[in-house]
Amino acid sequence: MSYEVNSKVKILEQPQTIALNAIAEQLKSEGKDIINMVLGEPDFDTPKKIIDAATKSMNDGFTHYVSSMGLPELRKKIANKLRVENCVDYDPNEILVTPSAKFAIYLALTSFLDVGDEVLILDPSWVSYKALVQLAGATPVNVPLNYDNNYTLTEADLAKYVTAKTRMIILNTPNNPTGRVFTAAENKVLVEFIKQHNILAVSDEIYETIVFDDNKHVALASFPETRNNVITVNGFSKSHAMTGWRIGYLAAEKSLIKEMLKVQMQVITCTASFVQAAAITAFECEAEVAEMVAQYKTRRDYLVKELNTIPGFHCRVPQGTFYALPRVDYKGMDSNKLCEFILEKAQVLLTPGSAYGLGTEKTLRISFATSIENIEEAIQRLKKIFV
């Protein structure tokens, strides 16, 4: 028996990073020695304090429904973090704890978008933004930024694509896949744009702790002019190596939270109780987070330096995240052909830049959320085939 698939689901594509990871697992099962540099997943263990807190919670019987908003103590911790680290005041009742930052974005989109609405997405962009907009019934509008000027956002870029149907913009800094952090000038452009058009901004700040050198993440909601237009999305997956725990959060003005809460209540009721209890302990793990970031920096420095010695490669230094996005000019290959060539000849799995939208010609996303030994071996393999 066949059934008609929902029209919104029909047009969805499988996230290319997940599809590529499945290819890597299949090749490994066949005995191939594959170095997988695709997934954006920390290779570190979750800090022991967090694991111990979860274990204690479960052993104490804390395994039942809790408030759909999230544990009051956790929301207080998040509000304090946002005030101290991000210079933005949110009441704990303006915090909604969600089962992952991805679900937080889904909540924001489905709560405030309708058929015919348009959402601006700055390309290159994370693979799921477009699909989540489509699931909400709205239309994604890709705003291509340019590799040649390091994907710098200008007022002209936004003006070219905004229309009377524009309801929202999705932003991501530090950025996956470029590794860029918005500059003060870019933040000014965004604040003026949001204020002028009175649109909502979903600000995905999941990589905020992973910044290097003198770069600094600035929360979009910290600008008073647009504070009530911003839905801040964050979580613990990247910062605390908690990808499998599935916990994130939203911070927004109370009337916005009220609407998103209704959706959360209907769809999942609440985020897992013992996971929330464990996340409270995450705020005591500054040393562990700092050590992870220090190791990412060591890996980044080695990777970029070595990539730039390989013929055809041009790699800028990522300002944040654990991704590099080199452009490769080699025998006229586009990003898809390059990845196929590298996988076949070097058994190194990378993500084609084309997975991240416009402005990615001949680029490859390389995740350095893997051991330095894997990175060193991958570099040696690449050097052998790019001659």
N, C-alpha and C positions, 0 to 999 in steps of 0.2 A: 504494500500500500504506500502511495506517495502523498506527500502533503506539500502545500504551497508554503514556501519559506517567506517569512516577513521581509518586506521590501528593503527595510533598513539593514537587515542581516545579510541579504543577498549581495549587497555591494561591498561588504567588508572583505578585507584581505587579511590573511594570517600575518601577524607581526614577523618581519623578516629575521629579526634577531633570534626569535624562538624557533623559527623554521631552520635556521642555520645551526643552532645548537643541537637540534634533533639529528641533522646530518652528521655533526661531529660525533654524537653518541653512537650512531649507526656505524660509522667508520671505525670507531674505537672497538666496537663489539666484533668487528671483522679482523681485528688484530692490527689495524693501522695506528701508527704513532702520530696522532694528531695533537698539535698545540692549538688549543681553543682560546682565541682572544676576541670573542664575540660578546659574551654576556656582560651586562653591567652589574655584576654581583661581587661584593667584597669577598676575597678569599680568606679572610680572617674569621676566627670563631667569634660568636657573640660573647661579649664580656661575661665572665663567670658570675659576677654579682647579679646580672640580669637572669641568667639561667637558674641560679639558686633561688631567686625571688619567685620565679615561676613555679619551680618545684615545690617550694614551701606553700604557695597559694593553693596548688592542686592537692597537696597532702592535707591541707587544712580544710578542704572541702569547698574552696572558692571556685566553683565550676558551674555556676548557674547564671541566669539572666541578671544583668545589671542595667542601670539607666541607659537609655538610648543615647543620651548626650555624652556619656562617658563617666568614669569614676570622678567624683568631685576633687579628690586629692590630685589625680593626674591632671585634670584641667587647671587646677591652681598652679601646678608645676609648669605647665606649658605657658600659662599667662605670665608667670614670673620670668620665664626664659625669654619670651617675646619682649617684655618690658626691659630687661637688663641687657640682653644681647642685640636686640633689633630696634630698640627705641620706639616701640609702638605699644600703646596701652590697650589691652583687651581685657574685659571682664571675663572671669571663668565661664560665664553664661554665653559668651561669644566664641566659645571653643566647642567644637564637635569632634569627638574621637571616632575614627573610621577604620574599617578593616583594610588598610593600605592607603597610601597617597593616591594611587591610581583610582581607587573607589571614591576618594575625596573629589578628584577631578570629575568623575562621572556624576556624582551628586550635584556639583556646581553646574554642570552643563545641562543635565536633565531637569533641574529645578527652575532654570531661568531662560531656557531657549525653546523656541517653537518653530514649526514648519515655516520656512521662508526667511528666518533670521540668518544673518551671516556672522561668522566668527573669523577674525584675523589670526593667522598662525604664522609666526616668523620662521621662515626656512633658512637654513636647515633646522629641523625640529624632530623631537622624539616621535617615534613611529606610531604611538597610540593616539596622539592628539586628534588627528584627522578622523580616525575611526570612532572615537568617543563623541565627537561633534555629530557625525553621521547617525550614531545611535540615538542621539537626542533629537533627531529629525531636522537639524539645522544644516547649513551649508558651510563647509570649511573654505576659507579664502586664503590661499597661500601667498605670503608676502616674501618674495625672494630677496635675500641679502647676498652680497657679492664677496666671493673668496678674495678677490684682488685688494679690497680695502678691509680685509679681516672681518667681514660680516658686520661692519659697523652700521647701526641703525640711525637713520636720519628722518627728519620730519617729512621729506619728500617721499620716502619709501611708504610711509603710512598714508599720506594724502592721496597717493595714486590708487589705493585700493579701498578706502573707506567709502561707504555709500549710505543712503538713508536706511538700508536694511541692517547695517552693522550694529550688533548688540553687545559684542564681547570681543576681547582680545586675550589670547593665551600667551603667557610669557614664561621664560625659563632661564634663570641665572643663578649660579653658574650653569652654563648651557651644555646639554647633551644634544648633539655630538661635538660641538666645536671647542669646548673647554673654555669659552670666553666668559668673562664677568662684565656685566653692564658698567659702562663708565658713568661719571657724574653727568656728562653731557647727554648721554642716552637716556638716563633716568629723567632728566629735565624734559626731553622730548616726549617721553611717555606720559609724564604727569600732565603736561600741557594738552596732549592729545586726549587723554581720558577725561580731563576736565572740560575741554571744548565740546566733545561729542557726548558727554554724560553716559558713557558705556561702562559695563562691568569689565574688570580685569581679573583673570585667574592667574595668580602668580605662583608658579611651581618652583619652590625653593628647596627641593629635596637634597640638593648637593651643597647647601650653604656652608657646611663645616669643612668641605674639602676645597680649600683655596690655598694658593701658594704665593710665596714671595711677599710683595707689598700689596697684593690685591685684597680688596675687602668687599664682602657681600653687603649690599644695602637693601633692606626690605622695602618693597614698593609701598606698603601700607604705612611706612614711617613718615611719608610726606602728608602733612595734615590736609592739604587740598583734595587729596584723592583717597584718604583713609577709608571712607565709607563706600567707595566704589570697588575696593579691592577684596578679593577672596584669596587669602593666603593658604597655600597647600604645603604641607611639610610632613615629616615622619621620621622613622628611626631606621629604615632599611639600609640606607647608604652610610649614614653617620655611625651607626652602632652595629653594622653587620647583622641586621635582623630581617633580611629579605623574606625568610620563610615564616616569620612570626605574623606578618600581615597586619601592621598597625601604622596608621597615619593620623593626620588631623587637619581640620579646617579652622581658620580664624576669620571672622567677618562680623560686620555690624549685626546687631541682634535681629532685626527684621529679616535679614538674609539667612541667618542661622535657623530661624523659626521655620522657614520654608524647606530648607535642606533636611532639617530634622524629621519633617513629615515623611519625606521620601525614605530616609534611613529606617524609620520605624516600620514602614511597610515592607521594605525589601530585606533587611537583615536583622532587625530588632536592635541588636547591639554588637559592639566589638567584643571579642572573647574576653571574659572576665579576668582570667589568670594572666593573659597576655598584657592587659592593661596594668595589672598589679606589678608585673615585671618591669613594664616601661617606666614606672615611677622611679625605679632604681637606676634607669639610664642616665638620669641627671646627676648621678654620683660617679660617672665614668669618664670624667674629663681627661684623665691621664691615658686611658685606653684609646679614646678617640684621637688624642694628639699623637699617640704612637702610630696609629694607622695612617694618619695624614703624613707623618714624617716618612713612613715607608713608601707611600704613594709618590712623594716628592723625589725620593731616591730613584725609584723606578722610572718616573717621568724624565728625570734628567738624563739617565742612561739611554732610555728609548729614543728620545728626541735627538740627542747627540749622534747616536749610531745611525738612525734613519737618514739623517742628513749627509751621511757619508756614502749612501747607496745611490748609484746612478739613477737619475730620474725622479728621486724623492725630494719633496720640499715640505718640511714639517715645522710649523710654528710651535712655540712653547705654550702648552695649555696653561691658562691662568687658574683653572679649577677643574673639578671632577676627576675621574680617572680614565679619561679618553684623550687620544690624540687623533687628529684628522689631517693626515698628510695628503697632499696632492701628488699624483704620480703620472709623469709623462713617459710612457714606455710603449713603443711600437703602436701608437694610436689606440690603445685599448681604453675602453670606458671602465667605469668602476666594477661593473658586473664581470666583464671579461678578465679584469685584473684579479678579482677574487678567485675566479675559476682557475686561472693560471697559477696563482700562488698555492691554492689548495692541491692542485694536481702535482706541481713540481716540488713544492717545499713542505707539503702537509701542514701548512699553517692556515687556520681558519680565521678570516677577517670579515668585517661587514662592509658591503659596498656602500659608498656614500649616497647612492641613489635611493637607498631605503629611507633617507631622512629628508626627501623632498628636493625642492629646487635649489640651485646654487651649489651643487655637489659634484659637478663634472670631474671625473677622474680622481675623486677622493676616496679614501678608505678610513673607516673608523676602527681604531685599534684600542682595545681595552687593556689598560695596564693594572687591572685588578686581578693580577695573577703573580706568581712568584717571580723574583728576579732571575731565578734559574730558567724558568720558562721563557722569559723575555730575552735573555742572553742566547738561548738556543734558537729562538725564532729569528733573531737578528742574523745569526750565523747562517741559517737556512736561506734567508732572503738574500744575503750577500752572494750566495752561490748561484742564484738563478737570475739576478739582475746584473748583467755584465754587458 
